[in-house]
Structures are given as structure tokens and as C-alpha cells.
Amino acid sequence: MMLATRMQEIEAFHVMAILARARALEAQGRSIVHMEIGEPDFPTAAPIVEAGIAALRAGHTQYTPALGLPALRAAIAASYPPAARPDPARVVVTPGSSGALTLVFGVLINPGDEVLMADPGYPCNRHFVRLFEGHATLVPVDASTSYRLTAALIRQHWTSATRAVLISSPSNPTGTLVPETEMAEIVRTVSALGGVLIVDEIYHGLTYGVPARSALQHSADVFVVNSFSKYYGMTGWRVGWLVAPVDIVEAIDRLAQNIFLAASTPAQHAALAAFRPEVLAELGRRRDEFRARRDYLLPALRALGFDIPVTPEGAFYLYADSGRLAADSDDFAQRLLEEAGVAITPGRDFGVHAPKRHVRFSYANTQAQLQEGVRRIAAFLGRPTPG
């Protein structure tokens, strides 16, 4: 059977092959340290789980409106500080942030439209654009801009075909955050160029010593995507949200009705519990643990010879230049898994800008496991274990 042409450009997650091999090795009795997965290792907080169970027992299993439960839309809006707080009418509950991005690009992109985004970046973003016959323009970023798009880079790469700009802050895979002053300048620049700004804020809440302020405080015309997956620890529940300009909500409503109708009803009821004070207190403790893991792993990897020139301010990733240690990050990651039992992600998952020189480490694992991983990597490289 002949597939649609677009499928030639929509790649699989290469990390999934690493994960599958890691699981196969584990099935053979091997011990594997997982530093490849971009998923919090903490279980969903108990009050959220109990709220989901209660929703099922109460019979909340029918469709909600396509835009989501009104109570959840209101709770999401109220979670923003006053300077950025949207009207609940602008909030759309989606099946994860992927559902939100599907809606955004579905209502915005015509065939041939270009969307600027950073390289390295989350791979699905460019594939969402391709799904709607647009073109993702990957803008190379490096340590000189802390791996971020800037207003200057946006102006430099803008063309007559550019329709939108996608910013991720904090970013996957680099964990870097766009400073508030730079975000304000990006908002002004994209508006002046006649484009649309989309800001992925799914790692908000997971920042370390630096507050992450929403782009909503700078404009009511930006699209902001967020999720209950990362900070709230609800990956498998598949609930996210979108804050859209008010004049676009009706079109988003129509598209949502046709694509997926609504996010999971029990999951939406469970998500309401995510804003309870006791849950937020627990999430704060988990954030502190992520920071402690970063503060251990970052200097340890640097001591082993990985170049990580910018300290990430959020998420739970370290994007490392492995060029001094190996010429090919794919081969390096494969050998590290097979010979040392440590699973990491090679750079080719994240774009075309120097992928062979980079790997991503996830510190969404216990401190003890990270320490064991560092010990194994040190032995693999023939170097003493740091610290």
C-alpha cells in the first residue's frame, strides 16, 4: 500500500529504538540505567488519582464539550497570575499538549506556510507542521543564544512565506528558558512582521531559581500551549490545554469536534485536583528534587568530558556536546547502552544542527540511579568517577 507523501518526512522517535533495546536487555536480566525518557519518574499525586477514581464511580464517562469541562477551564485560567490570567473562554482543554498543537496548526497553517522553530528542538513540532502541509524552518541555535530563538534570529530568518513562530520555554532538549525581556521583544517582533506566535510552556513549574512567566502577560494574541503531563505528573492521563486569542476559539471548537471531540472525561475531572494546595505542595517538593538531580548530574557530566556550556534553568534535560568523546552520537549511545547499560538519547531526534555531536540526558530518574549511571559512564570512558 502506498503511503501519503508526508509520511516520508514524519520520522519515528529514534529514542524509542533505544528504549525498546533497553527493555529487551532488561528482559535478559541486564541492569539498565534509564536517562533517555522524557517522563517524570514520580507517580501521579494521590489526590489526582483519587479524583479520577471518584469521577469513574460517579459515572463521569460521557463526552464533555469539545472545549473541555467549564470548571477545569476556569481552574486553568485561575492558575495564572493576574498579569497573565486569561478569560476562561479562551482556554481549551485538549488530549495533551500534542492535541493543543494539532489544533493550533490546523487552524493556522495553509499548504506552503512556514513556521520558524529552534534547532535543536522537540521533534514532533516540525512533524505537526508537516501534517498540515506546512514547512518547519529549523533555525540553528547554540550556546551563543543559550540555545534559544531570539528576536534577531526571527527577523533574520523571516520570509514572505513565514506564518508563525514556535517558541519552547523551557525547551526540550536543552532546558533553557527565554528571559522575560527577550520574550517581550519576540512578541513585538512577530506582531510587527504580521505573524503568529505560539509558545510551548509545558515545562512551566519545573524551573530552578528563575521564575517562568507566561507569554500571556505580553499579549492576548499569542497562542500558549501547556500540559498536565510534566509539572503535574499526569503523562498517561493525556490532558493538556491551549490558551488562544478570543477570535480563534470558535474555529478551534469546530476543529476539535471533528478531530477528537473532547479530552478524556475522567482525566479532566482528575486534573481538577491538580490545583489543590496539598497537591501543589507535593509538586513543589518534586521540583526541588529535580533541581537537586540537575545540580548533581551537570557537574558530573562536565567532569567526564561532556561540554554543557549553558546551565539549563528548567525541564529535566541536559543537552551535551559529546564531540570530544565520540565522533558519532548514535554509535556512542548504542555502545553506551550495550556495553555499560546506560540509555541516553542521541542528538538526531532533535533536529539537523550538529546532531552527531550531541546527546540528551534526562534526569527524570532517582538520584541513586543517576549516580550509578555516572559511575558506569566513567568506567566506559576509562575515567575516574567524579566527586
C-alpha positions as CSV (number, residue, x, y, z in Angstrom):
1,M,0.0,0.0,0.0
2,M,1.3,3.4,-0.9
3,L,1.5,5.9,1.9
4,A,0.9,9.6,1.8
5,T,4.0,11.6,0.7
6,R,4.1,13.4,4.0
7,M,5.0,10.2,5.8
8,Q,8.4,10.2,4.2
9,E,9.2,13.3,6.3
10,I,7.5,12.3,9.6
11,E,10.1,10.3,11.4
12,A,9.7,8.0,14.4
13,F,11.2,8.9,17.7
14,H,14.7,7.4,17.5
15,V,14.8,7.2,21.2
16,M,12.1,4.6,21.1
17,A,14.5,2.2,19.5
18,I,16.9,2.9,22.3
19,L,14.1,2.3,24.8
20,A,13.0,-0.9,23.1
21,R,16.6,-2.3,23.2
22,A,16.9,-1.3,26.8
23,R,13.7,-3.2,27.7
24,A,15.0,-6.2,25.8
25,L,18.2,-6.2,27.7
26,E,16.3,-5.9,30.9
27,A,14.2,-8.9,29.9
28,Q,17.5,-10.8,29.6
29,G,18.4,-9.8,33.1
30,R,20.6,-6.8,32.4
31,S,20.5,-3.8,34.7
32,I,19.8,-0.6,32.7
33,V,20.0,3.0,34.0
34,H,17.4,5.0,32.1
35,M,18.5,8.5,31.2
36,E,16.7,8.6,27.9
37,I,13.0,9.0,28.8
38,G,11.4,12.5,29.0
39,E,8.8,11.5,31.5
40,P,8.7,12.3,35.3
41,D,9.5,9.2,37.3
42,F,7.2,10.2,40.2
43,P,3.8,8.7,40.2
44,T,0.7,10.9,39.7
45,A,-0.1,12.5,43.1
46,A,-2.6,10.5,45.1
47,P,-5.3,13.2,45.3
48,I,-5.4,13.4,41.5
49,V,-5.6,9.6,41.2
50,E,-8.4,9.5,43.8
51,A,-10.3,12.3,41.9
52,G,-10.1,10.2,38.7
53,I,-11.4,7.1,40.5
54,A,-14.2,9.1,42.1
55,A,-15.2,10.5,38.7
56,L,-15.5,7.0,37.3
57,R,-17.5,5.8,40.2
58,A,-19.8,8.9,39.8
59,G,-20.5,8.0,36.2
60,H,-18.5,10.8,34.6
61,T,-17.8,8.8,31.5
62,Q,-19.7,10.7,28.8
63,Y,-18.4,13.4,26.4
64,T,-17.7,16.8,27.7
65,P,-18.0,19.9,25.5
66,A,-15.2,20.0,22.9
67,L,-13.6,22.9,24.7
68,G,-13.5,21.0,27.9
69,L,-15.2,20.9,31.3
70,P,-16.2,24.5,32.2
71,A,-14.9,24.0,35.8
72,L,-11.5,22.8,34.5
73,R,-11.2,25.7,32.0
74,A,-11.9,28.1,34.9
75,A,-9.4,26.4,37.2
76,I,-6.7,26.6,34.5
77,A,-7.4,30.3,33.9
78,A,-7.2,31.0,37.6
79,S,-3.8,29.2,37.9
80,Y,-2.2,32.0,36.0
81,P,-1.1,35.1,38.0
82,P,-3.2,38.2,37.5
83,A,-0.9,39.8,34.9
84,A,-1.2,36.9,32.6
85,R,-4.6,35.5,33.6
86,P,-6.8,34.7,30.6
87,D,-10.6,34.7,30.4
88,P,-11.7,31.0,30.8
89,A,-13.5,31.4,27.5
90,R,-10.0,31.4,25.8
91,V,-8.9,28.2,27.5
92,V,-9.3,24.9,25.6
93,V,-8.8,21.5,27.2
94,T,-7.0,19.1,24.9
95,P,-5.7,15.5,24.8
96,G,-2.3,16.5,25.9
97,S,-0.2,19.3,24.5
98,S,0.0,17.3,21.3
99,G,-3.7,17.8,20.9
100,A,-3.3,21.5,21.5
101,L,-0.6,21.9,18.8
102,T,-2.7,19.9,16.4
103,L,-5.5,22.4,16.8
104,V,-3.2,25.4,16.6
105,F,-1.6,24.3,13.4
106,G,-4.9,23.0,12.0
107,V,-6.5,26.5,12.3
108,L,-3.4,28.4,11.2
109,I,-1.4,26.6,8.5
110,N,-2.1,26.6,4.8
111,P,0.0,24.4,2.4
112,G,3.4,26.0,2.0
113,D,3.3,28.2,5.1
114,E,6.5,28.3,7.1
115,V,6.8,28.0,10.8
116,L,10.1,29.1,12.4
117,M,11.4,27.0,15.3
118,A,14.7,26.3,17.1
119,D,17.0,23.5,16.1
120,P,17.6,21.6,18.4
121,G,14.0,21.2,19.4
122,Y,11.2,18.8,20.2
123,P,10.9,16.6,17.1
124,C,7.1,16.4,17.0
125,N,6.8,20.1,16.5
126,R,8.1,20.0,13.0
127,H,6.0,17.0,12.2
128,F,2.8,18.7,13.3
129,V,3.6,21.4,10.7
130,R,4.2,18.9,8.0
131,L,1.0,17.1,8.8
132,F,-0.9,20.2,7.6
133,E,1.3,20.6,4.5
134,G,3.4,23.4,6.0
135,H,7.1,23.7,6.3
136,A,9.1,23.8,9.5
137,T,12.0,26.2,9.1
138,L,14.6,25.0,11.6
139,V,16.8,27.8,12.9
140,P,20.1,26.7,14.2
141,V,20.7,27.8,17.8
142,D,23.7,27.2,20.1
143,A,25.3,28.4,23.3
144,S,25.7,31.9,21.9
145,T,22.0,32.4,22.4
146,S,21.6,29.8,25.2
147,Y,20.0,27.5,22.6
148,R,17.1,29.9,22.2
149,L,15.4,31.7,19.4
150,T,15.8,35.4,19.7
151,A,14.0,38.4,18.1
152,A,17.1,39.0,15.9
153,L,17.1,35.4,14.7
154,I,13.4,35.6,13.9
155,R,14.0,38.7,11.8
156,Q,16.9,37.1,10.1
157,H,15.0,34.0,9.0
158,W,11.7,35.6,8.3
159,T,10.4,35.2,4.7
160,S,7.3,36.1,2.8
161,A,6.1,32.6,3.4
162,T,6.5,32.7,7.2
163,R,3.2,32.4,9.0
164,A,4.2,31.7,12.6
165,V,7.0,31.2,15.1
166,L,7.0,28.4,17.7
167,I,9.0,29.1,20.9
168,S,9.5,26.4,23.6
169,S,10.4,27.8,27.1
170,P,11.8,25.9,28.9
171,S,13.0,23.8,26.0
172,N,13.3,20.2,25.3
173,P,16.1,19.1,24.9
174,T,18.2,22.0,26.3
175,G,16.2,23.0,29.3
176,T,16.8,26.7,28.6
177,L,14.3,29.4,29.4
178,V,13.6,32.6,27.3
179,P,14.1,35.6,29.6
180,E,11.1,37.8,30.1
181,T,12.7,40.8,28.3
182,E,13.6,38.7,25.3
183,M,10.1,37.2,25.2
184,A,8.6,40.6,25.2
185,E,10.8,41.6,22.3
186,I,9.9,38.4,20.4
187,V,6.2,39.1,20.9
188,R,6.7,42.6,19.5
189,T,8.8,41.4,16.6
190,V,6.4,38.6,15.5
191,S,3.5,41.0,15.7
192,A,5.3,43.7,13.7
193,L,6.2,41.1,11.0
194,G,2.5,40.1,10.7
195,G,2.9,36.6,12.1
196,V,1.5,34.5,14.9
197,L,3.5,33.5,18.0
198,I,2.9,30.1,19.6
199,V,4.6,29.5,22.9
200,D,5.1,26.0,24.4
201,E,5.1,26.3,28.2
202,I,4.7,22.7,29.1
203,Y,7.7,22.7,31.4
204,H,6.5,25.8,33.4
205,G,6.6,24.9,37.0
206,L,9.8,23.0,36.5
207,T,12.3,25.9,36.7
208,Y,15.1,26.3,39.1
209,G,15.8,29.6,40.8
210,V,14.3,31.5,37.9
211,P,10.6,32.2,37.6
212,A,8.9,31.2,34.3
213,R,6.4,33.9,33.4
214,S,3.8,33.2,30.7
215,A,4.0,34.9,27.4
216,L,0.3,35.8,28.0
217,Q,1.4,38.7,30.1
218,H,2.8,40.3,27.0
219,S,-0.1,39.8,24.6
220,A,-3.6,38.4,24.3
221,D,-2.9,37.4,20.7
222,V,-0.3,34.7,21.4
223,F,-1.2,31.0,21.5
224,V,0.1,29.3,24.7
225,V,0.3,25.5,25.0
226,N,0.6,23.7,28.3
227,S,0.0,20.3,29.8
228,F,-0.7,18.4,32.9
229,S,2.0,15.9,31.9
230,K,5.3,17.3,33.1
231,Y,5.0,19.5,36.2
232,Y,1.7,17.9,37.3
233,G,3.0,14.3,36.6
234,M,0.0,13.1,34.6
235,T,1.7,11.9,31.4
236,G,-0.6,8.9,30.7
237,W,-3.8,10.8,31.5
238,R,-3.4,12.8,28.3
239,V,-4.7,16.2,29.4
240,G,-3.3,19.5,28.2
241,W,-4.6,22.9,27.3
242,L,-4.4,25.8,24.9
243,V,-5.0,29.5,25.6
244,A,-6.0,31.1,22.3
245,P,-6.9,34.5,21.0
246,V,-10.6,35.1,21.7
247,D,-11.5,35.4,18.0
248,I,-9.9,32.0,17.2
249,V,-11.7,29.9,19.8
250,E,-14.8,29.2,17.7
251,A,-12.7,27.8,14.9
252,I,-10.8,25.7,17.4
253,D,-14.0,24.4,18.8
254,R,-15.1,23.3,15.4
255,L,-11.9,21.6,14.6
256,A,-11.8,19.8,18.0
257,Q,-15.3,18.5,17.4
258,N,-14.1,16.9,14.2
259,I,-10.7,15.6,15.3
260,F,-11.2,14.2,18.8
261,L,-14.4,15.7,20.1
262,A,-13.0,16.1,23.6
263,A,-10.3,15.1,26.0
264,S,-10.9,12.2,28.3
265,T,-13.7,13.0,30.7
266,P,-12.4,11.1,33.8
267,A,-9.0,12.6,33.2
268,Q,-10.4,16.1,33.1
269,H,-12.1,15.5,36.5
270,A,-8.9,14.2,37.8
271,A,-7.0,17.2,36.6
272,L,-9.2,19.5,38.7
273,A,-7.5,18.1,41.7
274,A,-4.1,19.2,40.4
275,F,-4.7,22.7,41.7
276,R,-5.4,21.6,45.3
277,P,-3.0,23.1,47.9
278,E,-1.7,19.8,49.1
279,V,-1.0,18.7,45.5
280,L,0.8,21.9,44.7
281,A,2.9,21.5,47.8
282,E,3.9,18.0,46.7
283,L,4.7,19.2,43.2
284,G,6.9,21.8,44.8
285,R,8.9,19.1,46.7
286,R,9.3,17.2,43.5
287,R,10.6,20.3,41.7
288,D,13.2,20.6,44.4
289,E,14.2,17.0,43.8
290,F,14.6,17.6,40.1
291,R,16.8,20.6,40.9
292,A,19.0,18.5,43.2
293,R,19.4,15.9,40.4
294,R,20.4,18.6,37.9
295,D,22.9,20.1,40.4
296,Y,24.4,16.6,40.8
297,L,24.4,15.5,37.1
298,L,25.5,18.7,35.4
299,P,29.0,19.0,37.1
300,A,29.4,15.2,36.9
301,L,28.9,15.1,33.2
302,R,31.2,18.1,32.7
303,A,33.9,16.4,34.7
304,L,33.6,13.3,32.4
305,G,34.3,15.5,29.3
306,F,30.9,16.4,28.1
307,D,30.6,20.0,27.0
308,I,27.4,21.6,28.5
309,P,28.2,25.4,28.1
310,V,24.8,26.7,29.4
311,T,23.3,25.7,32.7
312,P,19.7,24.7,32.0
313,E,17.1,26.6,34.0
314,G,14.2,24.3,33.6
315,A,12.7,20.9,32.5
316,F,14.8,17.8,33.3
317,Y,17.3,17.5,30.5
318,L,20.9,18.1,29.8
319,Y,21.9,18.6,26.2
320,A,25.6,17.7,26.0
321,D,28.2,18.1,23.3
322,S,29.9,14.7,23.1
323,G,32.3,15.6,20.3
324,R,35.4,15.3,22.5
325,L,34.3,11.7,23.4
326,A,32.9,10.3,20.2
327,A,32.6,11.3,16.6
328,D,29.1,9.8,16.2
329,S,26.5,10.3,18.9
330,D,24.3,7.5,17.5
331,D,27.1,5.0,17.8
332,F,28.1,6.4,21.2
333,A,24.6,6.0,22.6
334,Q,24.3,2.5,21.2
335,R,27.7,1.4,22.7
336,L,26.9,3.0,26.0
337,L,23.7,1.0,26.2
338,E,25.1,-2.3,25.1
339,E,28.4,-2.1,27.0
340,A,27.6,0.0,30.1
341,G,23.9,-0.4,30.5
342,V,23.1,3.3,30.3
343,A,20.4,4.5,28.0
344,I,20.6,8.1,26.6
345,T,19.1,9.8,23.6
346,P,21.3,10.7,20.5
347,G,21.1,14.1,19.0
348,R,19.4,13.2,15.8
349,D,16.0,13.1,17.5
350,F,16.1,16.9,17.9
351,G,17.0,18.3,14.5
352,V,19.7,18.7,11.9
353,H,22.0,21.1,13.7
354,A,25.1,19.1,14.7
355,P,23.2,16.1,15.9
356,K,26.2,13.8,15.6
357,R,28.0,15.9,18.3
358,H,25.1,15.9,20.9
359,V,23.3,13.6,23.2
360,R,20.5,14.3,25.7
361,F,20.5,13.1,29.3
362,S,17.2,13.0,31.2
363,Y,17.4,13.3,34.9
364,A,13.9,12.0,35.4
365,N,15.3,9.2,37.5
366,T,16.3,8.7,41.1
367,Q,19.5,10.3,42.5
368,A,20.8,6.8,43.2
369,Q,20.2,5.7,39.6
370,L,21.8,8.9,38.3
371,Q,24.9,8.2,40.4
372,E,25.0,4.6,39.2
373,G,24.7,5.9,35.6
374,V,27.6,8.3,36.1
375,R,29.7,5.5,37.6
376,R,29.0,3.3,34.6
377,I,29.7,6.1,32.1
378,A,33.0,6.9,33.8
379,A,34.1,3.2,33.6
380,F,33.0,3.1,29.9
381,L,35.2,6.1,29.2
382,G,38.1,4.9,31.3
383,R,37.9,7.8,33.7
384,P,37.5,8.2,37.4
385,T,34.0,8.6,38.8
386,P,33.5,12.4,39.5
387,G,33.1,13.6,43.1
